[in-house]
Amino acid sequence: MNFLSFGHYHHDMCLVLHRSLQLDNNSMLSFTLAMRDGQAFDTVLSRAKSMGLAVREGRLLASAKPVARAFSIQDPDRHWIEIILEN
């Protein structure tokens, strides 16, 4: 496990390699982008839906810290991109 900080949090990015970890999304290929502006979050969600992307509501991992709102999409290589609205 490697933590990277850009000066905002203890870790702005956490990189994990764990061969036997089974994630709720059946994939280890994911990352999360955090937002603090609810209107911007709604704009990104609306744009994803208008583009015809499959949207998965809620956190990718049930065990992840609770947030105000969250959704995920998959890129063409099937990597999950999670967008969260922090409390």
Distance bins in CASP14 RR format, pairs under 12 A and 6 or more apart:
PFRMAT RR
TARGET T0000
AUTHOR 0000-0000-0000
RMODE 2
METHOD distances of the structure
MODEL  1
1 11 0 0 0 0 1 0 0 0 0 0 0
1 13 0 0 0 0 0 1 0 0 0 0 0
1 14 1 0 0 1 0 0 0 0 0 0 0
1 15 1 0 0 1 0 0 0 0 0 0 0
1 16 1 0 1 0 0 0 0 0 0 0 0
1 17 1 0 0 1 0 0 0 0 0 0 0
1 18 0 0 0 0 1 0 0 0 0 0 0
1 21 0 0 0 0 0 1 0 0 0 0 0
2 11 0 0 0 0 1 0 0 0 0 0 0
2 12 0 0 0 0 0 1 0 0 0 0 0
2 13 0 0 0 0 1 0 0 0 0 0 0
2 14 1 0 0 1 0 0 0 0 0 0 0
2 15 1 0 1 0 0 0 0 0 0 0 0
2 16 0 0 0 0 1 0 0 0 0 0 0
2 17 0 0 0 0 1 0 0 0 0 0 0
3 9 0 0 0 0 1 0 0 0 0 0 0
3 10 1 0 0 1 0 0 0 0 0 0 0
3 11 1 1 0 0 0 0 0 0 0 0 0
3 12 0 0 0 0 1 0 0 0 0 0 0
3 13 1 0 0 1 0 0 0 0 0 0 0
3 14 1 0 1 0 0 0 0 0 0 0 0
3 15 1 0 0 1 0 0 0 0 0 0 0
3 16 0 0 0 0 1 0 0 0 0 0 0
4 10 0 0 0 0 0 1 0 0 0 0 0
4 11 1 0 0 1 0 0 0 0 0 0 0
4 12 1 0 0 1 0 0 0 0 0 0 0
4 13 1 0 1 0 0 0 0 0 0 0 0
4 14 1 0 0 1 0 0 0 0 0 0 0
4 15 1 0 0 1 0 0 0 0 0 0 0
4 16 0 0 0 0 0 1 0 0 0 0 0
4 31 0 0 0 0 0 1 0 0 0 0 0
5 11 1 0 1 0 0 0 0 0 0 0 0
5 12 1 0 1 0 0 0 0 0 0 0 0
5 13 1 0 0 1 0 0 0 0 0 0 0
5 14 0 0 0 0 0 1 0 0 0 0 0
6 12 1 0 1 0 0 0 0 0 0 0 0
6 13 1 0 0 1 0 0 0 0 0 0 0
6 34 0 0 0 0 0 1 0 0 0 0 0
7 13 0 0 0 0 0 1 0 0 0 0 0
8 34 0 0 0 0 1 0 0 0 0 0 0
8 36 0 0 0 0 0 1 0 0 0 0 0
8 86 0 0 0 0 0 1 0 0 0 0 0
9 34 0 0 0 0 1 0 0 0 0 0 0
9 65 0 0 0 0 0 1 0 0 0 0 0
9 86 0 0 0 0 0 1 0 0 0 0 0
11 32 0 0 0 0 0 1 0 0 0 0 0
11 34 0 0 0 0 0 1 0 0 0 0 0
12 31 0 0 0 0 0 1 0 0 0 0 0
12 32 0 0 0 0 0 1 0 0 0 0 0
12 33 0 0 0 0 0 1 0 0 0 0 0
12 34 0 0 0 0 1 0 0 0 0 0 0
13 31 0 0 0 0 1 0 0 0 0 0 0
13 32 0 0 0 0 1 0 0 0 0 0 0
13 33 0 0 0 0 0 1 0 0 0 0 0
13 34 0 0 0 0 0 1 0 0 0 0 0
14 30 0 0 0 0 0 1 0 0 0 0 0
14 31 0 0 0 0 1 0 0 0 0 0 0
14 32 0 0 0 0 1 0 0 0 0 0 0
14 64 0 0 0 0 0 1 0 0 0 0 0
15 28 0 0 0 0 0 1 0 0 0 0 0
15 30 0 0 0 0 0 1 0 0 0 0 0
15 31 0 0 0 0 1 0 0 0 0 0 0
16 23 0 0 0 0 1 0 0 0 0 0 0
16 28 0 0 0 0 1 0 0 0 0 0 0
16 29 0 0 0 0 0 1 0 0 0 0 0
16 30 0 0 0 0 0 1 0 0 0 0 0
16 31 0 0 0 0 0 1 0 0 0 0 0
16 61 0 0 0 0 0 1 0 0 0 0 0
17 28 0 0 0 0 1 0 0 0 0 0 0
17 29 0 0 0 0 0 1 0 0 0 0 0
18 28 1 0 0 1 0 0 0 0 0 0 0
19 28 0 0 0 0 1 0 0 0 0 0 0
20 28 0 0 0 0 0 1 0 0 0 0 0
21 27 0 0 0 0 0 1 0 0 0 0 0
21 28 1 0 0 1 0 0 0 0 0 0 0
21 30 0 0 0 0 0 1 0 0 0 0 0
21 61 0 0 0 0 0 1 0 0 0 0 0
21 63 0 0 0 0 0 1 0 0 0 0 0
22 28 0 0 0 0 1 0 0 0 0 0 0
22 61 0 0 0 0 0 1 0 0 0 0 0
22 62 0 0 0 0 0 1 0 0 0 0 0
22 63 0 0 0 0 0 1 0 0 0 0 0
23 29 0 0 0 0 1 0 0 0 0 0 0
23 30 1 0 0 1 0 0 0 0 0 0 0
23 59 0 0 0 0 0 1 0 0 0 0 0
23 60 1 0 0 1 0 0 0 0 0 0 0
23 61 1 0 0 1 0 0 0 0 0 0 0
23 62 0 0 0 0 1 0 0 0 0 0 0
23 63 0 0 0 0 1 0 0 0 0 0 0
23 64 0 0 0 0 0 1 0 0 0 0 0
23 72 0 0 0 0 0 1 0 0 0 0 0
23 80 0 0 0 0 1 0 0 0 0 0 0
23 82 0 0 0 0 0 1 0 0 0 0 0
24 30 0 0 0 0 0 1 0 0 0 0 0
24 56 0 0 0 0 0 1 0 0 0 0 0
24 58 0 0 0 0 0 1 0 0 0 0 0
24 59 0 0 0 0 1 0 0 0 0 0 0
24 60 1 0 0 1 0 0 0 0 0 0 0
24 61 1 0 1 0 0 0 0 0 0 0 0
24 62 1 0 1 0 0 0 0 0 0 0 0
24 63 1 0 0 1 0 0 0 0 0 0 0
24 64 0 0 0 0 1 0 0 0 0 0 0
24 72 0 0 0 0 0 1 0 0 0 0 0
24 80 0 0 0 0 0 1 0 0 0 0 0
24 82 0 0 0 0 0 1 0 0 0 0 0
25 31 0 0 0 0 0 1 0 0 0 0 0
25 32 0 0 0 0 0 1 0 0 0 0 0
25 56 0 0 0 0 1 0 0 0 0 0 0
25 58 0 0 0 0 0 1 0 0 0 0 0
25 59 0 0 0 0 1 0 0 0 0 0 0
25 60 1 0 1 0 0 0 0 0 0 0 0
25 61 1 0 0 1 0 0 0 0 0 0 0
25 62 0 0 0 0 1 0 0 0 0 0 0
25 63 0 0 0 0 0 1 0 0 0 0 0
25 64 0 0 0 0 0 1 0 0 0 0 0
25 72 1 0 0 1 0 0 0 0 0 0 0
25 73 0 0 0 0 0 1 0 0 0 0 0
25 74 0 0 0 0 1 0 0 0 0 0 0
25 78 0 0 0 0 0 1 0 0 0 0 0
25 79 0 0 0 0 0 1 0 0 0 0 0
25 80 1 0 1 0 0 0 0 0 0 0 0
25 81 0 0 0 0 0 1 0 0 0 0 0
25 82 0 0 0 0 1 0 0 0 0 0 0
26 56 0 0 0 0 0 1 0 0 0 0 0
26 60 0 0 0 0 0 1 0 0 0 0 0
26 61 0 0 0 0 0 1 0 0 0 0 0
26 74 0 0 0 0 0 1 0 0 0 0 0
26 78 0 0 0 0 0 1 0 0 0 0 0
26 80 0 0 0 0 1 0 0 0 0 0 0
27 56 0 0 0 0 0 1 0 0 0 0 0
27 60 0 0 0 0 1 0 0 0 0 0 0
27 61 0 0 0 0 0 1 0 0 0 0 0
27 72 0 0 0 0 0 1 0 0 0 0 0
27 74 0 0 0 0 1 0 0 0 0 0 0
27 75 0 0 0 0 0 1 0 0 0 0 0
27 77 0 0 0 0 0 1 0 0 0 0 0
27 78 1 0 0 1 0 0 0 0 0 0 0
27 79 1 0 0 1 0 0 0 0 0 0 0
27 80 1 0 1 0 0 0 0 0 0 0 0
27 81 0 0 0 0 0 1 0 0 0 0 0
27 82 0 0 0 0 0 1 0 0 0 0 0
28 60 0 0 0 0 0 1 0 0 0 0 0
28 61 0 0 0 0 0 1 0 0 0 0 0
28 78 0 0 0 0 0 1 0 0 0 0 0
28 79 0 0 0 0 1 0 0 0 0 0 0
28 80 0 0 0 0 1 0 0 0 0 0 0
29 60 0 0 0 0 0 1 0 0 0 0 0
29 72 0 0 0 0 0 1 0 0 0 0 0
29 74 0 0 0 0 1 0 0 0 0 0 0
29 75 0 0 0 0 1 0 0 0 0 0 0
29 77 1 0 0 1 0 0 0 0 0 0 0
29 78 1 0 0 1 0 0 0 0 0 0 0
29 79 1 0 1 0 0 0 0 0 0 0 0
29 80 1 0 0 1 0 0 0 0 0 0 0
29 81 0 0 0 0 0 1 0 0 0 0 0
29 82 0 0 0 0 0 1 0 0 0 0 0
30 56 0 0 0 0 0 1 0 0 0 0 0
30 59 0 0 0 0 0 1 0 0 0 0 0
30 60 1 0 1 0 0 0 0 0 0 0 0
30 61 0 0 0 0 1 0 0 0 0 0 0
30 64 0 0 0 0 0 1 0 0 0 0 0
30 72 1 0 0 1 0 0 0 0 0 0 0
30 73 0 0 0 0 0 1 0 0 0 0 0
30 74 0 0 0 0 1 0 0 0 0 0 0
30 75 0 0 0 0 0 1 0 0 0 0 0
30 77 0 0 0 0 0 1 0 0 0 0 0
30 78 0 0 0 0 1 0 0 0 0 0 0
30 79 1 0 0 1 0 0 0 0 0 0 0
30 80 1 1 0 0 0 0 0 0 0 0 0
30 81 1 0 0 1 0 0 0 0 0 0 0
30 82 1 0 0 1 0 0 0 0 0 0 0
30 83 0 0 0 0 0 1 0 0 0 0 0
31 60 0 0 0 0 1 0 0 0 0 0 0
31 72 0 0 0 0 0 1 0 0 0 0 0
31 73 0 0 0 0 0 1 0 0 0 0 0
31 74 0 0 0 0 0 1 0 0 0 0 0
31 75 0 0 0 0 0 1 0 0 0 0 0
31 79 1 0 0 1 0 0 0 0 0 0 0
31 80 1 0 0 1 0 0 0 0 0 0 0
31 81 1 0 0 1 0 0 0 0 0 0 0
31 82 1 0 0 1 0 0 0 0 0 0 0
31 83 0 0 0 0 0 1 0 0 0 0 0
31 84 0 0 0 0 0 1 0 0 0 0 0
32 58 0 0 0 0 0 1 0 0 0 0 0
32 59 0 0 0 0 1 0 0 0 0 0 0
32 60 1 0 0 1 0 0 0 0 0 0 0
32 61 0 0 0 0 1 0 0 0 0 0 0
32 64 0 0 0 0 1 0 0 0 0 0 0
32 65 0 0 0 0 0 1 0 0 0 0 0
32 67 0 0 0 0 1 0 0 0 0 0 0
32 70 0 0 0 0 1 0 0 0 0 0 0
32 71 0 0 0 0 0 1 0 0 0 0 0
32 72 0 0 0 0 1 0 0 0 0 0 0
32 73 0 0 0 0 0 1 0 0 0 0 0
32 79 0 0 0 0 0 1 0 0 0 0 0
32 80 0 0 0 0 1 0 0 0 0 0 0
32 81 0 0 0 0 1 0 0 0 0 0 0
32 82 1 0 1 0 0 0 0 0 0 0 0
32 83 1 0 0 1 0 0 0 0 0 0 0
32 84 1 0 1 0 0 0 0 0 0 0 0
32 85 0 0 0 0 0 1 0 0 0 0 0
32 86 0 0 0 0 0 1 0 0 0 0 0
33 40 0 0 0 0 0 1 0 0 0 0 0
33 41 0 0 0 0 0 1 0 0 0 0 0
33 44 0 0 0 0 1 0 0 0 0 0 0
33 60 0 0 0 0 0 1 0 0 0 0 0
33 67 0 0 0 0 0 1 0 0 0 0 0
33 70 0 0 0 0 0 1 0 0 0 0 0
33 71 0 0 0 0 0 1 0 0 0 0 0
33 72 0 0 0 0 0 1 0 0 0 0 0
33 73 0 0 0 0 0 1 0 0 0 0 0
33 80 0 0 0 0 0 1 0 0 0 0 0
33 81 1 0 0 1 0 0 0 0 0 0 0
33 82 1 0 0 1 0 0 0 0 0 0 0
33 83 1 0 1 0 0 0 0 0 0 0 0
33 84 1 0 0 1 0 0 0 0 0 0 0
33 85 0 0 0 0 0 1 0 0 0 0 0
33 86 0 0 0 0 0 1 0 0 0 0 0
34 40 0 0 0 0 0 1 0 0 0 0 0
34 41 0 0 0 0 1 0 0 0 0 0 0
34 44 0 0 0 0 0 1 0 0 0 0 0
34 64 0 0 0 0 0 1 0 0 0 0 0
34 65 0 0 0 0 0 1 0 0 0 0 0
34 67 0 0 0 0 1 0 0 0 0 0 0
34 68 0 0 0 0 0 1 0 0 0 0 0
34 69 0 0 0 0 0 1 0 0 0 0 0
34 70 0 0 0 0 1 0 0 0 0 0 0
34 82 0 0 0 0 1 0 0 0 0 0 0
34 83 0 0 0 0 1 0 0 0 0 0 0
34 84 1 0 1 0 0 0 0 0 0 0 0
34 85 0 0 0 0 1 0 0 0 0 0 0
34 86 1 0 1 0 0 0 0 0 0 0 0
34 87 0 0 0 0 0 1 0 0 0 0 0
35 41 1 0 1 0 0 0 0 0 0 0 0
35 42 0 0 0 0 1 0 0 0 0 0 0
35 43 0 0 0 0 1 0 0 0 0 0 0
35 44 1 0 0 1 0 0 0 0 0 0 0
35 45 0 0 0 0 0 1 0 0 0 0 0
35 67 0 0 0 0 1 0 0 0 0 0 0
35 68 0 0 0 0 1 0 0 0 0 0 0
35 69 0 0 0 0 1 0 0 0 0 0 0
35 70 0 0 0 0 1 0 0 0 0 0 0
35 71 0 0 0 0 0 1 0 0 0 0 0
35 82 0 0 0 0 0 1 0 0 0 0 0
35 83 1 0 0 1 0 0 0 0 0 0 0
35 84 1 0 0 1 0 0 0 0 0 0 0
35 85 1 0 1 0 0 0 0 0 0 0 0
35 86 1 0 0 1 0 0 0 0 0 0 0
35 87 0 0 0 0 0 1 0 0 0 0 0
36 67 0 0 0 0 0 1 0 0 0 0 0
36 68 0 0 0 0 1 0 0 0 0 0 0
36 69 0 0 0 0 0 1 0 0 0 0 0
36 83 0 0 0 0 0 1 0 0 0 0 0
36 84 0 0 0 0 1 0 0 0 0 0 0
36 85 1 0 0 1 0 0 0 0 0 0 0
36 86 1 0 1 0 0 0 0 0 0 0 0
36 87 0 0 0 0 1 0 0 0 0 0 0
37 43 0 0 0 0 1 0 0 0 0 0 0
37 44 0 0 0 0 1 0 0 0 0 0 0
37 68 0 0 0 0 0 1 0 0 0 0 0
37 69 0 0 0 0 0 1 0 0 0 0 0
37 83 0 0 0 0 0 1 0 0 0 0 0
37 85 0 0 0 0 1 0 0 0 0 0 0
37 86 0 0 0 0 1 0 0 0 0 0 0
38 44 0 0 0 0 1 0 0 0 0 0 0
38 45 0 0 0 0 1 0 0 0 0 0 0
38 46 0 0 0 0 0 1 0 0 0 0 0
38 67 0 0 0 0 0 1 0 0 0 0 0
38 68 1 0 0 1 0 0 0 0 0 0 0
38 69 1 0 0 1 0 0 0 0 0 0 0
38 83 0 0 0 0 0 1 0 0 0 0 0
38 84 0 0 0 0 0 1 0 0 0 0 0
38 85 1 0 1 0 0 0 0 0 0 0 0
38 86 0 0 0 0 1 0 0 0 0 0 0
38 87 0 0 0 0 0 1 0 0 0 0 0
39 45 0 0 0 0 0 1 0 0 0 0 0
39 46 0 0 0 0 0 1 0 0 0 0 0
39 85 0 0 0 0 0 1 0 0 0 0 0
40 46 0 0 0 0 0 1 0 0 0 0 0
40 47 0 0 0 0 0 1 0 0 0 0 0
40 69 0 0 0 0 0 1 0 0 0 0 0
40 83 0 0 0 0 1 0 0 0 0 0 0
40 85 0 0 0 0 1 0 0 0 0 0 0
40 86 0 0 0 0 0 1 0 0 0 0 0
41 47 0 0 0 0 0 1 0 0 0 0 0
41 48 0 0 0 0 0 1 0 0 0 0 0
41 67 0 0 0 0 0 1 0 0 0 0 0
41 68 0 0 0 0 1 0 0 0 0 0 0
41 69 1 0 0 1 0 0 0 0 0 0 0
41 70 0 0 0 0 1 0 0 0 0 0 0
41 71 0 0 0 0 1 0 0 0 0 0 0
41 83 1 0 0 1 0 0 0 0 0 0 0
41 84 0 0 0 0 1 0 0 0 0 0 0
41 85 1 0 1 0 0 0 0 0 0 0 0
41 86 0 0 0 0 1 0 0 0 0 0 0
42 48 0 0 0 0 0 1 0 0 0 0 0
42 49 0 0 0 0 0 1 0 0 0 0 0
42 68 0 0 0 0 0 1 0 0 0 0 0
42 69 0 0 0 0 1 0 0 0 0 0 0
42 71 0 0 0 0 0 1 0 0 0 0 0
42 83 0 0 0 0 0 1 0 0 0 0 0
42 85 0 0 0 0 1 0 0 0 0 0 0
43 49 0 0 0 0 0 1 0 0 0 0 0
43 50 0 0 0 0 0 1 0 0 0 0 0
43 83 0 0 0 0 0 1 0 0 0 0 0
43 85 0 0 0 0 0 1 0 0 0 0 0
44 50 0 0 0 0 0 1 0 0 0 0 0
44 51 0 0 0 0 0 1 0 0 0 0 0
44 53 0 0 0 0 0 1 0 0 0 0 0
44 55 0 0 0 0 0 1 0 0 0 0 0
44 69 0 0 0 0 0 1 0 0 0 0 0
44 70 0 0 0 0 0 1 0 0 0 0 0
44 71 0 0 0 0 1 0 0 0 0 0 0
44 72 0 0 0 0 0 1 0 0 0 0 0
44 73 0 0 0 0 1 0 0 0 0 0 0
44 81 0 0 0 0 0 1 0 0 0 0 0
44 82 0 0 0 0 0 1 0 0 0 0 0
44 83 1 0 1 0 0 0 0 0 0 0 0
44 84 0 0 0 0 0 1 0 0 0 0 0
44 85 0 0 0 0 1 0 0 0 0 0 0
45 51 0 0 0 0 0 1 0 0 0 0 0
45 53 0 0 0 0 0 1 0 0 0 0 0
45 55 1 0 0 1 0 0 0 0 0 0 0
45 56 0 0 0 0 0 1 0 0 0 0 0
45 57 0 0 0 0 1 0 0 0 0 0 0
45 58 0 0 0 0 0 1 0 0 0 0 0
45 69 0 0 0 0 1 0 0 0 0 0 0
45 70 0 0 0 0 1 0 0 0 0 0 0
45 71 1 0 1 0 0 0 0 0 0 0 0
45 72 0 0 0 0 0 1 0 0 0 0 0
45 73 0 0 0 0 1 0 0 0 0 0 0
45 83 1 0 0 1 0 0 0 0 0 0 0
45 84 0 0 0 0 0 1 0 0 0 0 0
45 85 0 0 0 0 1 0 0 0 0 0 0
46 52 0 0 0 0 0 1 0 0 0 0 0
46 53 0 0 0 0 0 1 0 0 0 0 0
46 55 0 0 0 0 0 1 0 0 0 0 0
46 71 0 0 0 0 0 1 0 0 0 0 0
46 83 0 0 0 0 0 1 0 0 0 0 0
47 53 0 0 0 0 1 0 0 0 0 0 0
47 55 0 0 0 0 0 1 0 0 0 0 0
47 71 0 0 0 0 0 1 0 0 0 0 0
47 73 0 0 0 0 0 1 0 0 0 0 0
47 83 0 0 0 0 0 1 0 0 0 0 0
48 54 0 0 0 0 1 0 0 0 0 0 0
48 55 1 0 1 0 0 0 0 0 0 0 0
48 56 0 0 0 0 0 1 0 0 0 0 0
48 57 0 0 0 0 0 1 0 0 0 0 0
48 71 1 0 0 1 0 0 0 0 0 0 0
48 72 0 0 0 0 1 0 0 0 0 0 0
48 73 1 0 1 0 0 0 0 0 0 0 0
48 74 0 0 0 0 0 1 0 0 0 0 0
48 75 0 0 0 0 0 1 0 0 0 0 0
48 81 0 0 0 0 1 0 0 0 0 0 0
48 82 0 0 0 0 0 1 0 0 0 0 0
48 83 0 0 0 0 1 0 0 0 0 0 0
49 55 1 0 1 0 0 0 0 0 0 0 0
49 56 0 0 0 0 0 1 0 0 0 0 0
49 57 0 0 0 0 0 1 0 0 0 0 0
49 71 0 0 0 0 1 0 0 0 0 0 0
49 73 0 0 0 0 1 0 0 0 0 0 0
51 73 0 0 0 0 1 0 0 0 0 0 0
52 73 0 0 0 0 1 0 0 0 0 0 0
52 74 0 0 0 0 0 1 0 0 0 0 0
53 71 0 0 0 0 1 0 0 0 0 0 0
53 72 0 0 0 0 1 0 0 0 0 0 0
53 73 1 0 1 0 0 0 0 0 0 0 0
53 74 1 0 0 1 0 0 0 0 0 0 0
53 75 0 0 0 0 1 0 0 0 0 0 0
53 76 0 0 0 0 0 1 0 0 0 0 0
53 80 0 0 0 0 0 1 0 0 0 0 0
53 81 0 0 0 0 1 0 0 0 0 0 0
53 83 0 0 0 0 0 1 0 0 0 0 0
54 71 0 0 0 0 0 1 0 0 0 0 0
54 72 0 0 0 0 1 0 0 0 0 0 0
54 73 1 0 0 1 0 0 0 0 0 0 0
54 74 1 0 0 1 0 0 0 0 0 0 0
54 75 0 0 0 0 0 1 0 0 0 0 0
54 76 0 0 0 0 0 1 0 0 0 0 0
54 78 0 0 0 0 0 1 0 0 0 0 0
54 80 0 0 0 0 0 1 0 0 0 0 0
54 81 0 0 0 0 0 1 0 0 0 0 0
55 69 0 0 0 0 0 1 0 0 0 0 0
55 70 0 0 0 0 0 1 0 0 0 0 0
55 71 1 0 1 0 0 0 0 0 0 0 0
55 72 1 0 0 1 0 0 0 0 0 0 0
55 73 1 0 1 0 0 0 0 0 0 0 0
55 74 0 0 0 0 1 0 0 0 0 0 0
55 80 0 0 0 0 0 1 0 0 0 0 0
55 81 0 0 0 0 0 1 0 0 0 0 0
55 82 0 0 0 0 0 1 0 0 0 0 0
55 83 0 0 0 0 1 0 0 0 0 0 0
56 70 0 0 0 0 1 0 0 0 0 0 0
56 71 1 0 0 1 0 0 0 0 0 0 0
56 72 1 0 1 0 0 0 0 0 0 0 0
56 73 1 0 0 1 0 0 0 0 0 0 0
56 74 0 0 0 0 1 0 0 0 0 0 0
56 80 1 0 0 1 0 0 0 0 0 0 0
56 81 0 0 0 0 0 1 0 0 0 0 0
56 82 0 0 0 0 1 0 0 0 0 0 0
56 83 0 0 0 0 0 1 0 0 0 0 0
57 69 0 0 0 0 1 0 0 0 0 0 0
57 70 1 0 0 1 0 0 0 0 0 0 0
57 71 1 0 1 0 0 0 0 0 0 0 0
57 72 0 0 0 0 1 0 0 0 0 0 0
57 73 0 0 0 0 0 1 0 0 0 0 0
57 82 0 0 0 0 0 1 0 0 0 0 0
57 83 0 0 0 0 0 1 0 0 0 0 0
57 84 0 0 0 0 0 1 0 0 0 0 0
58 64 0 0 0 0 1 0 0 0 0 0 0
58 66 0 0 0 0 0 1 0 0 0 0 0
58 67 0 0 0 0 1 0 0 0 0 0 0
58 68 0 0 0 0 0 1 0 0 0 0 0
58 69 1 0 0 1 0 0 0 0 0 0 0
58 70 1 0 1 0 0 0 0 0 0 0 0
58 71 1 0 0 1 0 0 0 0 0 0 0
58 72 1 0 0 1 0 0 0 0 0 0 0
58 73 0 0 0 0 0 1 0 0 0 0 0
58 80 0 0 0 0 0 1 0 0 0 0 0
58 82 0 0 0 0 1 0 0 0 0 0 0
58 83 0 0 0 0 1 0 0 0 0 0 0
58 84 0 0 0 0 1 0 0 0 0 0 0
58 85 0 0 0 0 0 1 0 0 0 0 0
59 65 0 0 0 0 1 0 0 0 0 0 0
59 66 0 0 0 0 1 0 0 0 0 0 0
59 67 1 0 0 1 0 0 0 0 0 0 0
59 68 0 0 0 0 0 1 0 0 0 0 0
59 69 0 0 0 0 1 0 0 0 0 0 0
59 70 1 0 1 0 0 0 0 0 0 0 0
59 71 0 0 0 0 1 0 0 0 0 0 0
59 72 0 0 0 0 1 0 0 0 0 0 0
59 80 0 0 0 0 0 1 0 0 0 0 0
59 82 1 0 0 1 0 0 0 0 0 0 0
59 83 0 0 0 0 0 1 0 0 0 0 0
59 84 1 0 0 1 0 0 0 0 0 0 0
59 85 0 0 0 0 0 1 0 0 0 0 0
60 67 0 0 0 0 0 1 0 0 0 0 0
60 70 1 0 0 1 0 0 0 0 0 0 0
60 71 0 0 0 0 1 0 0 0 0 0 0
60 72 1 0 1 0 0 0 0 0 0 0 0
60 73 0 0 0 0 0 1 0 0 0 0 0
60 74 0 0 0 0 0 1 0 0 0 0 0
60 79 0 0 0 0 0 1 0 0 0 0 0
60 80 1 0 1 0 0 0 0 0 0 0 0
60 81 0 0 0 0 1 0 0 0 0 0 0
60 82 1 0 1 0 0 0 0 0 0 0 0
60 83 0 0 0 0 0 1 0 0 0 0 0
60 84 0 0 0 0 1 0 0 0 0 0 0
61 67 0 0 0 0 0 1 0 0 0 0 0
61 70 0 0 0 0 0 1 0 0 0 0 0
61 72 0 0 0 0 0 1 0 0 0 0 0
61 80 0 0 0 0 0 1 0 0 0 0 0
61 82 0 0 0 0 1 0 0 0 0 0 0
61 84 0 0 0 0 0 1 0 0 0 0 0
62 70 0 0 0 0 0 1 0 0 0 0 0
64 70 0 0 0 0 1 0 0 0 0 0 0
64 72 0 0 0 0 0 1 0 0 0 0 0
64 82 0 0 0 0 1 0 0 0 0 0 0
64 84 0 0 0 0 1 0 0 0 0 0 0
64 86 0 0 0 0 0 1 0 0 0 0 0
65 84 0 0 0 0 1 0 0 0 0 0 0
65 86 0 0 0 0 1 0 0 0 0 0 0
65 87 0 0 0 0 1 0 0 0 0 0 0
66 84 0 0 0 0 1 0 0 0 0 0 0
66 85 0 0 0 0 0 1 0 0 0 0 0
66 86 0 0 0 0 0 1 0 0 0 0 0
66 87 1 0 0 1 0 0 0 0 0 0 0
67 82 0 0 0 0 1 0 0 0 0 0 0
67 83 0 0 0 0 0 1 0 0 0 0 0
67 84 1 0 1 0 0 0 0 0 0 0 0
67 85 1 0 0 1 0 0 0 0 0 0 0
67 86 1 0 1 0 0 0 0 0 0 0 0
67 87 1 0 0 1 0 0 0 0 0 0 0
68 83 0 0 0 0 0 1 0 0 0 0 0
68 84 1 0 0 1 0 0 0 0 0 0 0
68 85 1 0 1 0 0 0 0 0 0 0 0
68 86 1 0 0 1 0 0 0 0 0 0 0
68 87 1 0 1 0 0 0 0 0 0 0 0
69 82 0 0 0 0 0 1 0 0 0 0 0
69 83 0 0 0 0 1 0 0 0 0 0 0
69 84 1 0 0 1 0 0 0 0 0 0 0
69 85 1 0 1 0 0 0 0 0 0 0 0
69 86 0 0 0 0 1 0 0 0 0 0 0
69 87 0 0 0 0 1 0 0 0 0 0 0
70 80 0 0 0 0 0 1 0 0 0 0 0
70 81 0 0 0 0 0 1 0 0 0 0 0
70 82 1 0 0 1 0 0 0 0 0 0 0
70 83 1 0 0 1 0 0 0 0 0 0 0
70 84 1 0 1 0 0 0 0 0 0 0 0
70 85 1 0 0 1 0 0 0 0 0 0 0
70 86 0 0 0 0 1 0 0 0 0 0 0
70 87 0 0 0 0 0 1 0 0 0 0 0
71 80 0 0 0 0 0 1 0 0 0 0 0
71 81 0 0 0 0 1 0 0 0 0 0 0
71 82 1 0 0 1 0 0 0 0 0 0 0
71 83 1 0 1 0 0 0 0 0 0 0 0
71 84 0 0 0 0 1 0 0 0 0 0 0
71 85 0 0 0 0 1 0 0 0 0 0 0
72 78 0 0 0 0 0 1 0 0 0 0 0
72 79 0 0 0 0 0 1 0 0 0 0 0
72 80 1 0 1 0 0 0 0 0 0 0 0
72 81 1 0 0 1 0 0 0 0 0 0 0
72 82 1 0 1 0 0 0 0 0 0 0 0
72 83 1 0 0 1 0 0 0 0 0 0 0
72 84 0 0 0 0 1 0 0 0 0 0 0
73 79 0 0 0 0 1 0 0 0 0 0 0
73 80 1 0 0 1 0 0 0 0 0 0 0
73 81 1 0 1 0 0 0 0 0 0 0 0
73 82 0 0 0 0 1 0 0 0 0 0 0
73 83 1 0 0 1 0 0 0 0 0 0 0
74 80 1 0 1 0 0 0 0 0 0 0 0
74 81 1 0 0 1 0 0 0 0 0 0 0
74 82 0 0 0 0 0 1 0 0 0 0 0
75 81 1 0 0 1 0 0 0 0 0 0 0
75 82 0 0 0 0 0 1 0 0 0 0 0
END
